[in-house]
Amino acid sequence: MLFDYDSSSPESILSYAKDLEGMTFLDVKKQYLAYYNRLHELTEESINDTNAKGQLGNFLEEYYFGYKPNSDQEADFKEAGVELKQTCIDQKKNGSYTAGERLSITNISFEEPVEVEFYKSHVWNKIRLILLVHYLRDKTIPRMNNKILYVNLFTPPQADLEIIINDYNKINAKITAGLAHEISEGDTMYLGASTKGATAAKSLRPQYYGDHIPAKKRNFCFKRSYMDYVLHNYVLKDSVPYEPIIKDSTLLEKNSFEDIIIEKIEKHVGETDYKLCEYYNRIYNNNKAQWVDLTYRMLGIKGNHAEEFAKSNIVVKTIRIEENGKIRENMSFPPFRFMDLIQEEWEDSELYNYFSETKFLFVIFKRHGEHYQLQKAKFWNMPATDLDGEVQEGWLQVKNTILSGVEFDIKPNGTISNNLLGQKDNRIIHVRPHATKSAYKLNNGFEKGNIERDANPLPDGQWMTTQSFWINNSYILEQIQ
């Protein structure tokens, strides 16, 4: 029966909530209206009235659990200490599931003193015991028709909590230093500080600390990468072959995760890649994967699936500096589709999300004769000032060029140049091909390569080799120095 649960008992709440599995949000609303003999209120308009982003957030609170949504910083079910959170799952082309978004926890206030003690904070109140409701998101249908798949109680395990507390302290450290405007989700591992979406730039608020510089409104959140790990390991219980780097969580009580990782790598400083291959019984084959593989071996990982890296979206990038002090290669990132990019706004764009959410582990080697010698390791994420400055400017230039029409110059030898963002046009990023081979289908009749495999369409009907954003090697060198 609707509302038949004990709000002071986590077990009763979970048992009642389990009946949601297999229901759509529309089913929930129908059940609620039938309970009050008001089914006649269900119209086509009311079916779609929660189709906008974010409007499902408080739906279950009112229509299934029978209490009015509020902005209290306590847990939703105060007596039981249970917080209700619903989050989406996306289905990939191969049928597998992935977390669709970060999990918003609670607002960050820049207008009052921070709570220094984590276990007295609103964050702890919200995450100590979560009733986690996963629904399958299908963007082709009204959101009310999305189906709820899984309902579970979840508490972050102790090893995760140690890192979450460290993340909480890092975010607070920037706030109390008056640097809330420089916060990036990439600063931390599992607990992030996300902006409020595309309107974030319009939601600037003066900071309580420092010089009261306006900062974007932010939420504490679990990162999407962490939610993906939660989905696969605690909900789906897949046999994902991840290996923990830190096998004794008590180490995190006195040392940060980052310090432990750097220490593991830097004990090999001065050794060549050849000697490291000998030490770890690996064939020295001098291919690109070799240096990444050595990094994982230095961390005690047999494969390349480190549990903590998967949870925190840490990407290992090995950098080789030549004897002249320069980096030969630029750093590439996932390809984009032209038609998708022009539909994006900056703070919802793939590029912004990638750089704002990703932390990199740079492992730096420098050429020493025939081999490369390990120099140092460093965690890095894109500074907010760079991301919202020159990177945004470069992204906007690419978007405008695509919208106004990419210009092509066909050389006599058949090569083609274009007017997309080049390495000399921006201090940080540029655009280059990201495909097996070049492919074009232009309006002047020119065709080249495998269009379906290596190109994607432009707004004017032409097809161009698939592109991706690259970080300039000069910028990477600047950051590691």
TORZA-17347 format. One line per 3 residues: number of its first residue (from 1); their letters; for each residue x, y, z of C-alpha. Coordinates in Angstrom, 2 decimals. Each point is the difference from the previous one (the first is absolute). Example, Ala and Ser with C-alpha at 12.3 -4.5 7.8 and 13.67 -1.06 7.14 Angstrom:
<pts>
1> AS> 12.30:-4.50:7.80 | 1.37:3.44:-0.66
</pts>
This chain:
<pts>
1> MLF> 0.00:0.00:0.00 | 1.18:3.54:-0.75 | 1.87:1.71:2.86
4> DYD> 0.03:-3.24:2.02 | 3.48:0.21:1.49 | 1.74:0.99:3.24
7> SSS> 1.92:3.21:-0.62 | 2.24:-0.68:3.02 | 1.24:-3.35:-1.32
10> PES> 2.53:-0.27:-2.87 | -1.05:-3.61:-0.57 | -3.68:0.94:-0.27
13> ILS> 0.79:2.89:-2.36 | 2.07:-2.29:-2.23 | -2.62:-2.77:-0.01
16> YAK> -2.70:2.48:-0.99 | 2.22:1.65:-2.61 | 0.89:-3.33:-1.63
19> DLE> -3.50:-0.05:-1.52 | 1.14:2.86:-2.22 | 2.20:-2.37:-2.01
22> GMT> -1.60:-0.54:-3.40 | -2.34:3.00:0.30 | 0.13:3.10:-2.16
25> FLD> -0.41:3.44:1.49 | -3.36:0.12:-1.74 | -1.01:-3.20:1.80
28> VKK> 0.91:1.67:3.29 | -2.14:3.02:-0.79 | -2.93:-2.16:-1.07
31> QYL> 0.22:-1.94:3.25 | 0.06:3.24:1.99 | -3.02:1.46:-1.81
34> AYY> -1.92:-3.26:0.30 | 0.69:-0.02:3.75 | -1.74:3.37:0.25
37> NRL> -2.65:-0.86:-2.64 | 1.37:2.74:-2.27 | 0.95:-1.96:-3.10
40> HEL> -2.10:2.41:-2.07 | 2.76:2.58:0.57 | 2.41:-2.01:-2.12
43> TEE> 0.20:1.79:-3.35 | 2.51:-0.10:-2.84 | 1.31:3.33:1.22
46> SIN> 0.56:-1.28:3.53 | 1.78:-3.07:-1.36 | 2.59:2.24:-1.61
49> DTN> 0.17:2.72:2.64 | 3.12:-1.53:1.54 | 1.80:-0.31:-3.31
52> AKG> 2.39:2.84:0.71 | 3.45:-0.71:1.40 | 0.05:-0.26:3.77
55> QLG> -3.74:-0.11:0.60 | 0.00:-3.68:0.97 | 2.23:0.84:2.95
58> NFL> -2.76:0.30:2.61 | -2.58:-2.16:-1.72 | 0.28:-3.15:2.13
61> EEY> 0.06:1.94:3.25 | -3.49:1.34:-0.62 | -1.70:-2.69:-2.06
64> YFG> 1.43:-3.17:1.51 | 1.22:0.84:3.50 | -2.70:2.56:0.75
67> YKP> 1.97:2.97:1.30 | 0.53:3.43:-1.48 | 3.47:0.66:-1.48
70> NSD> 2.08:2.44:2.01 | 3.45:1.54:0.05 | 0.93:-1.23:3.49
73> QEA> 3.63:-0.93:0.47 | -1.00:-3.00:2.11 | -0.65:-3.42:-1.54
76> DFK> -3.39:-0.41:-1.69 | -1.08:-2.67:2.50 | 1.43:1.67:3.10
79> EAG> -0.94:-2.65:2.55 | 1.59:-2.74:-2.08 | 2.92:2.10:-1.21
82> VEL> -0.81:-0.95:-3.60 | 0.43:2.35:-2.98 | -2.02:-0.65:-3.17
85> KQT> 1.96:0.45:-3.23 | -1.09:-0.94:-3.48 | 2.44:-0.13:-2.88
88> CID> -0.02:-1.14:-3.60 | 1.63:-2.89:-1.83 | 0.80:0.21:-3.70
91> QKK> 0.12:-3.04:-2.27 | 2.90:-0.26:-2.43 | -0.27:-1.32:-3.55
94> NGS> 1.34:-3.37:1.15 | -2.80:-0.27:2.58 | 2.13:0.63:3.09
97> YTA> -0.88:2.62:2.59 | 1.92:3.06:1.13 | -0.73:2.74:2.55
100> GER> -1.63:2.86:-1.86 | 1.01:2.88:2.25 | 1.62:1.14:3.21
103> LSI> -2.09:-0.28:3.18 | -0.83:3.37:1.54 | 0.28:-0.11:3.80
106> TNI> -0.59:3.46:1.45 | 0.64:3.66:-0.72 | 3.33:1.65:0.78
109> SFE> -0.49:3.35:1.65 | 2.66:2.61:-0.67 | -1.89:2.51:2.13
112> EPV> 0.66:-1.40:3.48 | 2.83:-1.73:1.92 | 0.77:-3.57:-1.02
115> EVE> -0.47:-2.97:2.30 | 3.53:-1.23:0.60 | -0.97:-3.31:1.63
118> FYK> -1.17:-2.42:-2.69 | -2.12:-2.14:2.32 | -1.94:3.12:1.07
121> SHV> -0.54:1.13:-3.59 | -3.10:-0.05:-2.19 | 1.94:-2.19:-2.42
124> WNK> 0.31:-2.78:2.58 | -3.69:0.33:0.89 | -0.84:-0.56:-3.65
127> IRL> 2.34:-2.91:-0.82 | 0.20:-2.08:3.19 | -2.89:-2.18:-1.24
130> ILL> -1.44:0.58:-3.48 | -3.14:-1.56:-1.43 | 1.33:-0.13:-3.54
133> VHY> -2.61:-0.23:-2.75 | 1.36:-0.71:-3.50 | -2.21:0.57:-3.03
136> LRD> 0.75:-0.72:-3.66 | 0.17:3.27:-1.91 | -1.37:-0.05:-3.54
139> KTI> 0.19:3.44:-1.58 | -2.31:-1.04:-2.87 | -3.08:-0.31:2.26
142> PRM> -1.69:2.25:2.60 | 1.95:-0.20:3.26 | -3.12:-1.19:1.81
145> NNK> 0.25:-3.21:-2.03 | 3.52:-0.76:1.23 | 0.12:-3.20:2.02
148> ILY> 1.45:-0.46:3.48 | 2.36:-2.98:-0.05 | 1.77:-0.22:3.36
151> VNL> -0.59:1.15:3.57 | 2.70:-0.52:2.65 | 1.38:1.41:3.22
154> FTP> 3.57:1.22:-0.41 | 2.66:1.29:2.36 | 3.50:0.83:-1.30
157> PQA> 2.45:-2.62:1.33 | 2.66:1.14:2.45 | 2.83:0.10:-2.55
160> DLE> -2.12:2.29:-2.19 | -0.97:2.14:2.99 | 3.64:0.78:0.76
163> III> 0.38:1.39:-3.53 | -3.39:1.76:0.15 | 1.04:1.76:3.22
166> NDY> 3.25:1.09:-1.64 | -2.02:1.32:-2.96 | -2.31:1.88:2.37
169> NKI> 2.99:1.61:1.70 | 1.54:1.00:-3.34 | -3.18:1.74:-1.13
172> NAK> -0.32:1.78:3.36 | 3.65:1.07:-0.18 | -0.63:1.87:-3.24
175> ITA> -3.18:1.54:1.38 | 1.66:1.24:3.20 | 2.91:1.37:-2.05
178> GLA> -2.48:2.15:-1.94 | 0.61:-2.08:-3.13 | -3.45:-1.48:-0.56
181> HEI> 0.09:1.52:-3.49 | 2.96:-2.29:-0.79 | -1.66:-3.25:1.10
184> SEG> -0.06:-2.76:-2.61 | -1.58:-3.43:0.18 | 3.37:-1.37:-1.06
187> DTM> 1.55:1.23:3.27 | -1.36:-3.00:1.85 | -0.53:-3.73:-0.41
190> YLG> -3.45:-1.32:0.99 | -1.75:3.01:1.54 | -0.23:2.84:-2.50
193> AST> -1.19:3.59:-0.06 | -2.14:0.30:-3.11 | -1.47:3.16:-1.48
196> KGA> -3.72:0.47:-0.39 | 0.01:-0.64:-3.74 | -0.23:2.37:-2.96
199> TAA> -1.26:2.87:2.15 | 2.98:-0.17:2.37 | 1.61:3.16:-1.40
202> KSL> -3.22:1.88:0.83 | -0.08:-1.31:3.58 | 3.10:1.74:1.32
205> RPQ> -0.04:0.74:3.72 | 2.48:2.00:2.12 | 2.19:-2.23:2.16
208> YYG> -0.09:0.14:3.79 | 3.79:-0.32:0.21 | 2.90:1.97:-1.45
211> DHI> -0.68:2.93:-2.29 | -3.61:-1.13:-0.58 | 0.64:-0.74:-3.67
214> PAK> -3.22:-1.28:-1.67 | -0.03:-3.78:-0.51 | -2.33:-2.35:-1.86
217> KRN> -2.57:-1.85:2.05 | 1.07:-3.60:0.54 | -1.24:-3.25:1.48
220> FCF> 1.86:-2.71:1.82 | -0.40:-3.07:-2.18 | 1.26:-3.51:-0.58
223> KRS> 1.82:0.06:-3.32 | -1.48:-1.88:-2.93 | 3.02:-2.32:-0.01
226> YMD> -0.61:-0.87:3.66 | -3.69:-0.60:-0.69 | 0.95:-2.29:-2.88
229> YVL> 2.15:-2.04:2.36 | -2.84:-0.13:2.55 | -2.39:-1.18:-2.71
232> HNY> 2.22:-2.83:-1.20 | 1.42:-1.18:3.30 | -2.79:0.54:2.54
235> VLK> -3.16:-0.12:-2.12 | 0.65:-2.16:-3.07 | 2.81:-1.84:1.82
238> DSV> 1.89:-0.54:-3.23 | 3.30:-1.79:0.14 | 1.95:3.09:-1.07
241> PYE> 3.75:-0.80:0.05 | 1.10:3.02:2.04 | 2.98:-0.20:2.35
244> PII> 0.39:2.33:2.99 | 3.27:1.87:0.20 | -0.38:0.57:3.74
247> KDS> -0.85:-3.32:1.60 | 0.18:1.27:3.58 | -2.46:2.87:0.50
250> TLL> 1.65:1.02:3.30 | 2.83:1.48:-2.08 | -2.44:2.71:-1.05
253> EKN> -0.50:1.16:3.59 | 3.43:1.68:0.05 | 0.83:0.44:-3.69
256> SFE> -1.97:1.33:-2.95 | -0.67:-2.31:-2.91 | 2.00:2.28:-2.28
259> DII> 3.05:-0.06:2.28 | -0.05:-3.81:0.16 | -0.17:-0.28:-3.80
262> IEK> 2.79:2.50:-0.61 | 2.23:-1.75:2.55 | -0.53:-3.39:-1.70
265> IEK> 1.12:1.40:-3.35 | 2.72:2.39:1.07 | 1.97:-2.66:1.86
268> HVG> 1.07:-0.99:-3.54 | 1.12:3.52:-1.00 | 3.23:-0.13:-2.00
271> ETD> -0.61:-3.47:-1.41 | -0.36:-0.44:-3.75 | -2.98:-1.56:-1.71
274> YKL> 2.31:-2.84:-1.07 | 1.03:-0.73:3.58 | -3.62:0.21:1.16
277> CEY> -1.01:-2.54:-2.63 | 2.73:-2.30:1.28 | -1.06:0.56:3.62
280> YNR> -3.65:-0.79:-0.74 | 0.80:-2.85:-2.37 | -1.55:1.77:-2.98
283> IYN> 1.15:-0.13:-3.62 | 1.51:3.32:-1.08 | -1.83:0.68:-3.28
286> NNK> 0.04:3.82:-0.04 | -3.67:0.36:-0.98 | -2.32:2.67:1.41
289> AQW> -1.67:-2.39:2.45 | 3.33:-0.89:1.59 | 0.30:3.07:2.25
292> VDL> -3.62:-0.17:1.19 | 0.44:-3.70:0.75 | 3.13:0.77:2.03
295> TYR> -1.96:2.57:2.00 | -2.59:-2.56:1.03 | 2.72:-2.50:0.89
298> MLG> 1.69:2.57:2.23 | -3.38:0.40:1.73 | -0.27:-3.76:0.52
301> IKG> -2.74:-0.52:-2.60 | 0.31:-3.01:-2.30 | -2.34:1.34:-2.70
304> NHA> -1.12:3.56:-0.63 | -3.22:0.08:2.04 | 0.79:1.75:3.27
307> EEF> -3.07:0.14:2.23 | 0.65:3.45:1.42 | 0.70:1.43:-3.47
310> AKS> -3.28:-1.39:-1.34 | -1.97:1.49:2.90 | 1.61:3.43:-0.28
313> NIV> 0.42:0.29:-3.77 | 3.77:0.25:0.21 | 1.68:-0.38:-3.38
316> VKT> 3.64:-1.07:-0.21 | 2.01:1.99:-2.53 | 3.69:-0.70:-0.47
319> IRI> 2.04:2.90:-1.36 | 3.36:-0.34:-1.69 | 2.26:3.04:-0.06
322> EEN> 2.73:0.02:-2.63 | 3.61:0.97:0.68 | -0.71:3.50:-1.35
325> GKI> -2.55:0.48:2.78 | -3.07:-0.18:-2.27 | -2.90:-2.42:-0.27
328> REN> -0.36:-1.53:-3.42 | -3.67:-0.96:0.15 | -3.20:1.89:0.72
331> MSF> -2.61:-1.66:2.22 | -3.19:-1.21:-1.70 | -3.48:-0.36:1.47
334> PPF> -3.19:-1.82:-1.08 | -1.38:0.92:-3.45 | -3.09:2.15:-0.37
337> RFM> -2.82:0.16:-2.51 | -0.51:3.35:-1.71 | -3.80:-0.14:0.18
340> DLI> 0.12:-0.76:3.74 | 2.47:2.74:0.84 | -2.06:2.78:-1.59
343> QEE> -2.99:-0.97:2.16 | 1.98:0.37:3.23 | 0.37:2.87:2.42
346> WED> 3.42:0.35:1.58 | -0.75:-1.32:3.50 | -1.95:-2.95:-1.39
349> SEL> 2.56:-0.77:-2.69 | 2.01:-3.22:-0.21 | 3.26:1.95:0.08
352> YNY> -0.93:1.95:3.13 | -1.24:-3.10:1.79 | 3.10:-1.95:-0.96
355> FSE> 2.47:2.55:1.31 | -2.05:1.04:3.04 | -0.52:-3.60:1.18
358> TKF> 3.32:-1.64:-0.94 | 3.15:-0.15:2.09 | 3.22:-1.05:-1.72
361> LFV> 2.98:-1.85:1.35 | 2.97:1.29:-1.98 | 2.99:-2.34:0.11
364> IFK> 2.96:1.79:-1.52 | 2.98:-1.58:-1.71 | 2.92:1.82:-1.62
367> RHG> 2.25:-1.35:-2.74 | 3.38:-1.08:1.26 | 2.04:-1.44:-2.85
370> EHY> -1.87:-2.89:-1.59 | -2.65:-0.21:2.71 | -2.34:2.12:2.08
373> QLQ> 0.72:0.61:3.67 | -2.79:0.39:2.59 | -0.04:3.61:1.25
376> KAK> -3.10:0.42:2.18 | -3.74:-0.53:0.32 | -2.65:2.63:0.49
379> FWN> -3.79:0.17:0.37 | -1.52:2.73:-2.12 | -3.37:1.28:-1.02
382> MPA> -0.89:2.90:-2.23 | -0.03:3.25:2.05 | -3.45:1.58:0.01
385> TDL> 1.47:3.28:-1.23 | 1.42:-1.71:-3.08 | -3.11:-2.08:-0.63
388> DGE> -2.40:2.94:0.21 | 2.49:2.25:-1.78 | 2.01:-1.05:-3.02
391> VQE> -1.48:-3.50:-0.32 | -3.53:1.40:-0.11 | 1.11:2.61:-2.54
394> GWL> 1.55:-2.70:-2.19 | -3.07:-2.23:0.26 | -2.27:2.90:-0.94
397> QVK> 2.20:0.82:-2.99 | -0.33:-3.60:-1.22 | -3.77:0.06:0.47
400> NTI> -0.36:3.27:-1.91 | 2.23:-1.23:-2.82 | -2.12:-3.13:-0.41
403> LSG> -3.23:2.05:0.07 | 1.25:2.54:-2.53 | 1.46:-2.69:-2.28
406> VEF> 3.42:-1.64:0.12 | 2.23:1.24:-2.82 | 2.06:-2.59:-1.88
409> DIK> 3.14:0.50:-2.09 | 0.74:-2.95:-2.31 | 3.69:-0.21:-0.84
412> PNG> 1.28:-1.29:-3.39 | 1.27:-3.18:1.71 | -3.48:-0.77:1.35
415> TIS> 0.56:1.05:3.61 | -2.56:2.31:1.57 | 0.41:2.75:2.58
418> NNL> -2.79:1.78:1.89 | -0.59:3.05:2.17 | -0.84:-1.79:3.26
421> LGQ> 1.92:0.98:3.13 | 3.73:-0.58:-0.52 | 2.82:-0.36:2.49
424> KDN> 1.12:3.61:-0.51 | -3.53:1.33:0.56 | -0.32:-0.89:3.70
427> RII> 2.48:-0.42:2.86 | -1.62:-3.20:1.28 | -2.01:-1.95:-2.58
430> HVR> -0.33:-0.61:-3.72 | -1.97:-2.31:-2.30 | 1.49:-2.80:-2.07
433> PHA> -1.25:-3.14:-1.79 | -0.84:-3.02:2.13 | -0.63:-2.79:-2.49
436> TKS> 1.73:-2.96:-1.66 | 0.35:1.93:-3.27 | -1.26:3.29:-1.41
439> AYK> -3.45:0.01:-1.61 | -1.99:2.80:-1.69 | -3.16:0.48:-1.98
442> LNN> -0.26:3.64:-1.06 | -2.71:1.93:-1.78 | 2.31:0.68:-2.95
445> GFE> 0.00:-3.71:-0.81 | 3.33:-0.84:1.62 | 0.00:-3.38:1.80
448> KGN> 2.74:-1.83:1.80 | 0.33:-2.98:2.36 | -2.50:-2.07:1.98
451> IER> -2.73:2.51:0.81 | -2.06:-2.22:2.30 | 2.97:-1.14:2.06
454> DAN> 2.25:3.05:0.19 | -2.22:3.08:-0.47 | -3.12:1.60:1.43
457> PLP> -2.39:2.59:-1.44 | 0.17:3.77:0.23 | -3.11:2.25:0.19
460> DGQ> 0.37:1.00:-3.67 | -0.28:-3.63:-1.18 | 3.72:-0.55:-0.59
463> WMT> 1.92:-2.79:1.71 | 3.37:0.49:1.63 | 2.57:-2.22:1.70
466> TQS> -1.00:-0.57:3.64 | 1.85:2.44:2.27 | 0.93:0.24:3.66
469> FWI> 1.39:2.64:2.32 | 3.68:-0.22:0.86 | 1.98:1.71:2.76
472> NNS> 3.01:1.88:-1.31 | 3.30:-1.62:0.99 | 1.35:3.40:1.03
475> YIL> -2.86:0.36:2.52 | 0.66:-3.46:1.46 | 3.69:0.87:0.39
478> EQI> -1.00:3.24:1.73 | -2.24:-1.91:2.44 | 2.50:-2.69:0.98
481> Q> 2.69:2.60:0.59
</pts>
